[in-house]
Amino acid sequence: MQTRRIGGTDLGVSVLCYGLGGFGTAVRDGEADRLYSAFRAAGGTFFDTAHCYAFWMPDGLGASERTLGDCLRRHGDRDDVVIATKGGHPDAGADYPRPDRYLAPEVIASDISDSLERIGTDHLDLFLLHRDDTRVPVGEIVHTLNEEVTGGRIRYPGVSNWSTARIAAANEYAQANGLIPLVISQPQFSLAHPNGDPPTTDPAMRFLMPDDAAWHARSQLPVMPYSSTARGYFATDGRSAAKAFDNPITRGRLDRARALAAAKGCTTNQIALAYLLHETFPIFPILGTCRLDHLTDALGAGDVRLTPDEVRHLRDGDPQ
């Protein structure tokens, strides 16, 4: 698998990231090891998890981070991988009670402490704020994250589900004050066109829309998108996640991806992932599958090469 440096950092990572939301719940022990090993054997070095994963499952809170820690200990390769985790999530009811000011410095510090202990590491390579809280000025947030960098507990800060306007404001503040900026963003994004923004019932979850993509093309701020395969839409000929993504725009993209896959001798899902890897700004798609056959298929996207005309054709239907 190809590797790429995350701009503004010294972190070189695999171009595909493995999202571990189901580790410790949907997959456990030996199966988690098999998936971890398959990703590493393919050259994967980039893992994504979160403090809240997977509170919605029985005994799931913290299971993802703990299972990642178990894999790291068994494989002995902590120094060879890059770990991203997320904290600063709002209240989610009895299964994940949170304070009202969930981006307060003491809450972020507590989340980081929990994550470090669960994973069994002394630092997090990337720490992303899971949600925004627009009641808090970006300057306060930037200072809080920089204090954690100075303290050595995180190497670089990022955000998830933030608007590009807030990211820009935070990084302008950081530049003006000699502080470390946000180095990466984690929204939803895929070749699919969503039915609404976001394609979910949670208004705090953001999908990268065309104006956002244009901002990233200008700023070159990297993106590590979740739901990068449109929740299986392209792998199932449009049957999965139809409520979120099925519309004339996405169906046209599916048709063109299917035809291009046949011409290149790969799968439609691999074309959809390769599209992201050939965007005009750095993208590190997150693969969230818990099935080995699905993971193996997705990993093949790293070998698919697309021309700029093919990328435009997939998105817009212009002639190749």
Phi, psi and chi 1 to 4 in degrees:
 res  aa     phi    psi   chi1   chi2   chi3   chi4
   1 MET       -  140.6 -166.6 -172.8  -48.7      -
   2 GLN   -66.9  154.5  -69.7 -176.0  -39.5      -
   3 THR  -120.0  158.8   60.7      -      -      -
   4 ARG  -151.2  143.8  175.1 -173.2  -72.7  176.4
   5 ARG   -82.5  137.1 -173.1  175.0   62.9   83.8
   6 ILE   -74.6  118.8  -62.9  174.0      -      -
   7 GLY   -53.9  138.6      -      -      -      -
   8 GLY    81.4    7.3      -      -      -      -
   9 THR  -136.4  175.9   78.6      -      -      -
  10 ASP  -106.3   22.5   59.7   -1.3      -      -
  11 LEU   -91.6  112.4  -59.4  174.7      -      -
  12 GLY   -96.5  125.4      -      -      -      -
  13 VAL  -133.7  160.2  -59.7      -      -      -
  14 SER   -65.0  147.8   55.0      -      -      -
  15 VAL   -68.9  -19.2  -66.8      -      -      -
  16 LEU  -108.4  138.4  -63.3  171.4      -      -
  17 CYS  -112.2  141.0  176.9      -      -      -
  18 TYR   -98.9  117.6 -163.3    6.1      -      -
  19 GLY   -88.6  127.1      -      -      -      -
  20 LEU  -106.7   31.7  -52.6 -178.5      -      -
  21 GLY   -58.3  -30.3      -      -      -      -
  22 GLY   -95.3   -1.0      -      -      -      -
  23 PHE   -69.7  132.6  -91.5   43.5      -      -
  24 GLY    89.7  -10.0      -      -      -      -
  25 THR  -128.1  -71.9   50.7      -      -      -
  26 ALA   -66.9  -34.2      -      -      -      -
  27 VAL  -130.9  141.5  -66.9      -      -      -
  28 ARG  -134.5  157.8  -58.9  172.4 -174.3  -93.1
  29 ASP    43.3 -110.7  -57.6  -33.6      -      -
  30 GLY   -60.8  -40.2      -      -      -      -
  31 GLU   -68.7  -38.9 -174.1   58.8   22.0      -
  32 ALA   -61.0  -41.0      -      -      -      -
  33 ASP   -61.7  -41.8 -105.3  -18.8      -      -
  34 ARG   -63.7  -42.1  -78.4 -171.3  -74.0  -85.0
  35 LEU   -66.7  -45.2  -70.5  162.9      -      -
  36 TYR   -58.0  -46.5 -178.2   93.5      -      -
  37 SER   -64.0  -40.1  -64.3      -      -      -
  38 ALA   -64.0  -41.4      -      -      -      -
  39 PHE   -65.4  -43.7 -174.8   69.5      -      -
  40 ARG   -66.5  -39.7  -67.4  -73.8  -71.6  120.9
  41 ALA   -64.2  -28.7      -      -      -      -
  42 ALA   -81.6    0.6      -      -      -      -
  43 GLY    97.3    8.7      -      -      -      -
  44 GLY   -73.8  134.8      -      -      -      -
  45 THR  -131.2    0.1   61.5      -      -      -
  46 PHE  -117.8  122.3 -164.0    8.4      -      -
  47 PHE  -125.6  143.7  -67.0   92.0      -      -
  48 ASP  -126.7  133.5  173.9   73.5      -      -
  49 THR  -146.1 -164.8 -178.7      -      -      -
  50 ALA  -161.9  153.2      -      -      -      -
  51 HIS   -57.4  -35.8 -179.0  -86.7      -      -
  52 CYS   -87.2   -9.3   70.9      -      -      -
  53 TYR   -72.5  131.8  -69.0  167.7      -      -
  54 ALA  -120.9   86.0      -      -      -      -
  55 PHE   -61.3  -21.6   71.1   80.2      -      -
  56 TRP   -79.5   -4.6   52.5   90.6      -      -
  57 MET  -106.6  152.7  -61.9  -71.3  -71.3      -
  58 PRO   -57.2  126.9  -24.8   34.1      -      -
  59 ASP    56.0   30.4  -59.8  -42.2      -      -
  60 GLY   -90.6  -19.8      -      -      -      -
  61 LEU   -61.7  120.7 -179.3   57.5      -      -
  62 GLY    84.1   -5.2      -      -      -      -
  63 ALA   -64.2  -37.3      -      -      -      -
  64 SER   -63.9  -49.0  174.2      -      -      -
  65 GLU   -65.0  -41.1  -68.9 -178.3  -36.0      -
  66 ARG   -64.4  -40.1  -74.8 -168.1  -68.6  -89.9
  67 THR   -69.2  -37.7  -56.5      -      -      -
  68 LEU   -59.3  -44.9  171.3   58.7      -      -
  69 GLY   -58.7  -40.5      -      -      -      -
  70 ASP   -62.2  -43.1  -68.2  -18.9      -      -
  71 CYS   -63.2  -42.2  -71.0      -      -      -
  72 LEU   -61.8  -42.0  -67.5  171.3      -      -
  73 ARG   -67.1  -41.9  -76.3 -173.0  -71.5  -83.7
  74 ARG   -67.8  -35.0  -74.9 -167.8  -71.2  -93.6
  75 HIS   -91.4  -19.2  -71.5 -100.7      -      -
  76 GLY    62.8   36.8      -      -      -      -
  77 ASP  -124.6   28.2   56.6   -3.9      -      -
  78 ARG   -55.1  -38.3  171.3   63.1 -175.8   95.9
  79 ASP   -74.7   -8.6  -67.6  -20.9      -      -
  80 ASP  -102.7    0.2  -59.3  -39.2      -      -
  81 VAL  -126.3  162.0  -58.2      -      -      -
  82 VAL  -115.0  125.3  170.2      -      -      -
  83 ILE  -109.5  125.0  -64.2  170.9      -      -
  84 ALA  -112.0  131.2      -      -      -      -
  85 THR  -134.6  167.9 -164.9      -      -      -
  86 LYS  -128.0  147.0  -60.4  177.7  -70.8  -67.8
  87 GLY  -143.0 -174.6      -      -      -      -
  88 GLY    72.4   45.5      -      -      -      -
  89 HIS   -95.9  143.4 -167.7  -73.5      -      -
  90 PRO   -73.5  175.5   23.9  -32.8      -      -
  91 ASP   -59.9  139.1 -177.7   72.3      -      -
  92 ALA  -129.6   30.5      -      -      -      -
  93 GLY    85.7 -160.4      -      -      -      -
  94 ALA   -63.0  -29.2      -      -      -      -
  95 ASP   -76.9  -19.6  -67.0  -33.4      -      -
  96 TYR  -152.3   70.0 -166.4   57.2      -      -
  97 PRO   -70.6  137.6   26.1  -33.1      -      -
  98 ARG  -137.7  154.8  -54.3  -73.8  -75.7  170.0
  99 PRO   -70.0  158.8   24.4  -32.7      -      -
 100 ASP   -60.1  -43.0  177.0   61.1      -      -
 101 ARG   -91.3   76.7  -62.3  -72.1  179.1  173.4
 102 TYR   -78.1   -6.1   54.3   89.1      -      -
 103 LEU  -108.2   17.2  -66.5 -171.7      -      -
 104 ALA   -64.9  149.2      -      -      -      -
 105 PRO   -54.0  -40.5  -26.9   34.5      -      -
 106 GLU   -70.2  -29.0   63.6  -86.1   13.8      -
 107 VAL   -73.1  -44.8  176.7      -      -      -
 108 ILE   -59.9  -43.7  -68.3  173.4      -      -
 109 ALA   -62.1  -40.8      -      -      -      -
 110 SER   -66.2  -41.5  176.3      -      -      -
 111 ASP   -61.2  -43.6  -73.5   -4.4      -      -
 112 ILE   -62.8  -43.3  -68.3  172.5      -      -
 113 SER   -59.2  -45.6  -66.2      -      -      -
 114 ASP   -59.4  -47.1  -71.4  -14.9      -      -
 115 SER   -64.4  -42.1  -65.2      -      -      -
 116 LEU   -60.4  -43.3  -69.2  171.2      -      -
 117 GLU   -67.5  -44.0 -179.1  178.3    3.0      -
 118 ARG   -63.8  -45.0  -68.6  167.7  178.6  169.6
 119 ILE   -75.5  -27.0  -62.2  169.5      -      -
 120 GLY    78.1   45.2      -      -      -      -
 121 THR  -134.4  161.8 -174.3      -      -      -
 122 ASP   -98.0   -2.0   63.0   -3.7      -      -
 123 HIS  -156.3  156.3   70.2  -80.0      -      -
 124 LEU  -110.7  128.5  -57.5  168.1      -      -
 125 ASP   -66.3  -42.8  -58.6  -61.3      -      -
 126 LEU  -131.9  131.6  -71.6  164.8      -      -
 127 PHE  -122.6  119.0  177.0   74.7      -      -
 128 LEU  -110.3  138.1  -77.2   63.8      -      -
 129 LEU   -75.9  123.5  -63.5  178.9      -      -
 130 HIS   -68.7  -31.5 -147.3  149.9      -      -
 131 ARG  -142.1  164.1  -62.8  -74.0 -168.6  -85.4
 132 ASP   -94.7  160.1 -166.2    5.3      -      -
 133 ASP  -136.8   97.4 -178.0   -6.6      -      -
 134 THR   -68.9   -5.1   55.4      -      -      -
 135 ARG   -72.9  -19.7  -61.9  171.5  -61.9  177.8
 136 VAL   -98.2  124.8 -175.4      -      -      -
 137 PRO   -60.0  143.9  -21.7   32.7      -      -
 138 VAL   -61.2  -31.2  -68.9      -      -      -
 139 GLY   -60.6  -41.4      -      -      -      -
 140 GLU   -62.6  -41.4  -68.1 -176.7   21.0      -
 141 ILE   -66.4  -43.8  -65.4  171.1      -      -
 142 VAL   -60.8  -43.0  169.8      -      -      -
 143 HIS   -64.2  -42.7  -82.4  -70.9      -      -
 144 THR   -59.1  -47.0  -64.4      -      -      -
 145 LEU   -66.9  -37.8  -66.5  171.6      -      -
 146 ASN   -67.0  -33.1  -89.9 -106.1      -      -
 147 GLU   -63.6  -35.2  -72.8  172.1    4.2      -
 148 GLU   -70.9  -35.0  -67.2  -69.3  -10.7      -
 149 VAL   -65.1  -47.5  173.1      -      -      -
 150 THR   -59.4  -37.0  -59.1      -      -      -
 151 GLY   -75.7   -7.3      -      -      -      -
 152 GLY    84.5    4.2      -      -      -      -
 153 ARG   -84.4  -25.6  -59.5 -154.4  -55.0  166.5
 154 ILE  -130.6  151.4   69.1  174.3      -      -
 155 ARG   -93.3  -42.9  -65.7 -176.8   65.2 -171.7
 156 TYR  -144.1  144.2  -62.4  100.1      -      -
 157 PRO   -97.9  153.0   33.2  -32.8      -      -
 158 GLY  -150.9 -173.1      -      -      -      -
 159 VAL  -142.9  158.9  -68.4      -      -      -
 160 SER  -130.0  137.3  176.9      -      -      -
 161 ASN    62.6   33.5  -65.2  -62.1      -      -
 162 TRP  -100.5  150.2  -86.1   41.7      -      -
 163 SER   -73.1  152.2   70.4      -      -      -
 164 THR   -64.8  -28.5   52.5      -      -      -
 165 ALA   -64.4  -42.0      -      -      -      -
 166 ARG   -70.8  -38.0  -78.8  -84.4  -77.4 -177.5
 167 ILE   -61.6  -45.6  -63.6  170.9      -      -
 168 ALA   -61.0  -42.5      -      -      -      -
 169 ALA   -64.0  -41.4      -      -      -      -
 170 ALA   -63.9  -42.6      -      -      -      -
 171 ASN   -75.3  -29.7  -77.8   -2.6      -      -
 172 GLU   -65.4  -40.5  -72.0  166.7    6.0      -
 173 TYR   -63.7  -44.9 -178.5   91.4      -      -
 174 ALA   -60.6  -44.5      -      -      -      -
 175 GLN   -64.1  -40.9 -178.1  177.1   16.6      -
 176 ALA   -68.6  -22.0      -      -      -      -
 177 ASN  -115.5   14.1  -69.9  -84.4      -      -
 178 GLY    65.6   34.0      -      -      -      -
 179 LEU  -111.0  163.1  -61.1  170.2      -      -
 180 ILE   -73.9  128.8  -64.5  172.3      -      -
 181 PRO   -84.1  175.4   33.6  -37.4      -      -
 182 LEU   -69.4  132.7  -54.7  173.4      -      -
 183 VAL  -107.8   -8.3  -58.0      -      -      -
 184 ILE  -160.6  153.9 -157.1  160.7      -      -
 185 SER  -127.5  146.6  174.8      -      -      -
 186 GLN  -127.7   87.0 -172.2 -178.8  123.9      -
 187 PRO  -103.1  179.6   35.8  -31.0      -      -
 188 GLN   -77.0  143.1  -69.2 -173.8   72.3      -
 189 PHE  -168.3  141.7 -170.7   47.2      -      -
 190 SER  -164.5  179.6   67.7      -      -      -
 191 LEU   -66.7  -22.3  178.0   58.2      -      -
 192 ALA   -70.0  151.8      -      -      -      -
 193 HIS  -100.5  124.8 -179.9   79.2      -      -
 194 PRO   -76.3  152.2   30.1  -36.4      -      -
 195 ASN   -87.5   85.8  -67.2  -35.9      -      -
 196 GLY    99.1  164.5      -      -      -      -
 197 ASP  -128.8  105.9  177.3   20.3      -      -
 198 PRO   -90.2  168.5   34.3  -36.0      -      -
 199 PRO   -81.2   56.5   29.9  -34.4      -      -
 200 THR  -159.5  165.4  173.9      -      -      -
 201 THR   -84.1   -7.7   56.1      -      -      -
 202 ASP   -93.4  108.1 -176.1  -11.9      -      -
 203 PRO   -67.7  -13.7   24.7  -33.7      -      -
 204 ALA   -82.2   -9.4      -      -      -      -
 205 MET   -93.0  128.4  -61.9  170.2   69.8      -
 206 ARG  -109.7  145.4  -57.9 -173.0   66.5   89.5
 207 PHE  -110.3  137.5 -169.6   93.3      -      -
 208 LEU   -71.6  108.7 -155.7   70.8      -      -
 209 MET   -92.8  170.1  -60.9  -57.6  -75.8      -
 210 PRO   -53.0  -41.1  -31.2   38.0      -      -
 211 ASP   -64.6  -36.6  -73.2  -11.7      -      -
 212 ASP   -66.5  -44.0  -57.7  -44.8      -      -
 213 ALA   -61.2  -38.6      -      -      -      -
 214 ALA   -63.8  -38.5      -      -      -      -
 215 TRP   -64.0  -42.8 -178.7   85.2      -      -
 216 HIS   -65.9  -34.9  -81.0  -80.5      -      -
 217 ALA   -63.9  -36.4      -      -      -      -
 218 ARG   -74.3  -45.1  -67.4 -168.4  -58.3  -88.5
 219 SER   -83.6  -23.4   67.6      -      -      -
 220 GLN    62.3   22.5  -71.0  -62.7  -65.1      -
 221 LEU   -70.2  126.4 -173.9   84.9      -      -
 222 PRO   -66.0  154.6  -21.0   33.2      -      -
 223 VAL  -126.7  135.9  170.4      -      -      -
 224 MET  -118.8   86.3   49.9 -174.8  -58.7      -
 225 PRO   -77.2  141.6   29.0  -34.8      -      -
 226 TYR   -95.3  166.9   62.4   98.3      -      -
 227 SER    52.6   39.7  -61.7      -      -      -
 228 SER   -72.2  -16.1   62.1      -      -      -
 229 THR  -102.3   15.9   63.2      -      -      -
 230 ALA    54.8   41.6      -      -      -      -
 231 ARG    54.2   37.4  -57.2 -178.8 -148.7  160.8
 232 GLY    88.9    5.9      -      -      -      -
 233 TYR   -56.9  -45.9 -175.9   91.1      -      -
 234 PHE   -78.9  -21.2  -67.6   94.5      -      -
 235 ALA   -82.4  -17.6      -      -      -      -
 236 THR  -117.8   20.4   61.6      -      -      -
 237 ASP    57.9   36.0 -152.1   31.4      -      -
 238 GLY    87.2    6.0      -      -      -      -
 239 ARG   -80.1  -38.3  -67.1 -175.0  -63.0  -84.5
 240 SER   -80.8  144.7  -69.3      -      -      -
 241 ALA    56.6   30.9      -      -      -      -
 242 ALA   -62.6  -36.9      -      -      -      -
 243 LYS   -61.5  -33.9 -175.2  175.4 -179.4 -179.7
 244 ALA   -85.0  -31.2      -      -      -      -
 245 PHE  -129.7  -13.3  -63.5  110.4      -      -
 246 ASP   -77.1  117.2 -167.2   57.5      -      -
 247 ASN  -163.3  170.9   53.9   61.0      -      -
 248 PRO   -57.8  -36.3  -27.8   35.9      -      -
 249 ILE   -65.6  -49.0  -65.9  174.5      -      -
 250 THR   -67.1  -38.4  -54.4      -      -      -
 251 ARG   -62.9  -37.6  -73.5 -165.3  -67.3  -86.6
 252 GLY   -64.0  -40.9      -      -      -      -
 253 ARG   -66.6  -37.5  -67.7  174.8  179.4  177.1
 254 LEU   -62.7  -44.3  172.5   61.1      -      -
 255 ASP   -59.8  -44.6  -71.2  -17.3      -      -
 256 ARG   -70.3  -36.6  -65.7 -171.1  -68.7  -86.0
 257 ALA   -65.8  -40.1      -      -      -      -
 258 ARG   -62.6  -44.1 -170.7 -170.3  -61.8  117.4
 259 ALA   -66.7  -40.8      -      -      -      -
 260 LEU   -68.6  -36.4 -168.2   55.5      -      -
 261 ALA   -62.0  -42.0      -      -      -      -
 262 ALA   -63.3  -38.6      -      -      -      -
 263 ALA   -69.9  -31.7      -      -      -      -
 264 LYS   -97.6   -5.0  -70.5 -176.9  177.3  -72.0
 265 GLY    71.2   36.6      -      -      -      -
 266 CYS  -132.2 -172.7   61.4      -      -      -
 267 THR   -95.1  158.5   67.8      -      -      -
 268 THR   -60.7  -38.7  -55.0      -      -      -
 269 ASN   -63.6  -38.0 -164.6   54.1      -      -
 270 GLN   -65.5  -36.7  -72.4  169.3  -12.2      -
 271 ILE   -63.7  -42.9  -69.7  -69.3      -      -
 272 ALA   -62.7  -38.2      -      -      -      -
 273 LEU   -73.1  -40.5  -78.9  167.6      -      -
 274 ALA   -61.9  -33.4      -      -      -      -
 275 TYR   -54.0  -44.0  165.9   82.4      -      -
 276 LEU   -65.8  -38.7  -63.8  177.2      -      -
 277 LEU   -69.2  -14.7  -65.5  174.4      -      -
 278 HIS  -110.3   16.6  -70.4   78.7      -      -
 279 GLU   -66.9  172.4 -102.4  -73.0    4.7      -
 280 THR   -85.8    5.1   55.4      -      -      -
 281 PHE  -139.4  159.8   50.8   94.1      -      -
 282 PRO   -67.3  126.6  -17.8   30.8      -      -
 283 ILE  -129.1  134.1  -64.7 -174.5      -      -
 284 PHE  -120.4   86.2  -58.2   86.0      -      -
 285 PRO   -61.1  138.8  -20.9   32.8      -      -
 286 ILE   -91.7  128.4  -62.6  173.2      -      -
 287 LEU  -100.4  115.8  -48.0  175.7      -      -
 288 GLY  -105.5   15.5      -      -      -      -
 289 THR   -74.1  153.2 -176.6      -      -      -
 290 CYS  -114.1   13.6  -69.6      -      -      -
 291 ARG  -114.1  133.1  -74.9 -178.4   49.2  173.4
 292 LEU   -63.7  -40.6 -176.8   57.7      -      -
 293 ASP   -65.9  -37.5   57.3  -22.2      -      -
 294 HIS   -67.9  -40.3  -69.4  174.6      -      -
 295 LEU   -63.6  -43.7  177.2   62.2      -      -
 296 THR   -60.9  -42.8  -59.6      -      -      -
 297 ASP   -61.8  -47.7  174.2   75.7      -      -
 298 ALA   -62.4  -38.3      -      -      -      -
 299 LEU   -62.0  -27.0  -70.2  170.4      -      -
 300 GLY   -65.6  -16.0      -      -      -      -
 301 ALA   -63.0  -26.6      -      -      -      -
 302 GLY   -65.1  -18.3      -      -      -      -
 303 ASP   -96.3   -3.3  -63.6  -36.2      -      -
 304 VAL   -87.5  128.4  177.0      -      -      -
 305 ARG  -109.2  132.5  -60.9  -68.0  176.3  -96.4
 306 LEU  -121.7  141.8  -59.5  176.6      -      -
 307 THR   -83.1  161.2   67.8      -      -      -
 308 PRO   -56.4  -36.6  -28.3   36.4      -      -
 309 ASP   -66.5  -37.2  -76.7  -15.3      -      -
 310 GLU   -67.2  -37.9  -72.7  170.9  -25.6      -
 311 VAL   -61.9  -46.9  171.3      -      -      -
 312 ARG   -63.9  -38.9  -74.5 -169.1  -67.1  -90.2
 313 HIS   -62.4  -43.6  173.9   70.3      -      -
 314 LEU   -60.2  -43.3  -76.1  168.2      -      -
 315 ARG   -76.5  -46.5 -177.6 -177.8   61.9 -123.0
 316 ASP  -112.8  -14.6  -56.8  -35.9      -      -
 317 GLY    81.1   12.5      -      -      -      -
 318 ASP   -67.0  159.2  -67.2  -25.4      -      -
 319 PRO   -59.0  143.2  -23.6   33.8      -      -
 320 GLN   -73.7      -  -68.6  176.7  -96.4      -
